[in-house]
Amino acid sequence: MCRCFKTNELNEKSDIYSFGVVLLEMVTGKIVIFDSETKRVHVSDWVVSILKSTNDVSNVVDSKMGEDFDANSVWKIVELALASVSQNVAERPNMQQIVRGLKECLQREESNKNH
């Protein structure tokens, strides 16, 4: 859990954390903390464990998305999201970096749809 919630120190980096969680929820279709087999799991921990074991981003994508997505775009979004929820606050990107990355993903998706 984000240290800022325990200390009430909310700032830009805590907003980045929250935005990263929202990105992960959107990609995976899971809520932030959910029941997985025998324990409760944070969506970021689940994504990391799946990617470590399979190295296939399609294994974390919400099945409602079907297969109509660019895997490189999803990888980029997941990387941005995981960086955003890093426990090391200094490693979190700033919002400009996130926006730039998301715009790249959008351009890639639009380019793929046009071809």
ABEGO torsion letter per residue (X at the ends): XBAAAAAGBBBAAAAAAAAAAAAAAAAAGBBABBBBEABBBBAAAAAAAAAAAAGBAAAABBAAAEABBBAAAAAAAAAAAAAAABABAAABBBAAAAAAAAAAAAAAAAAAAAX
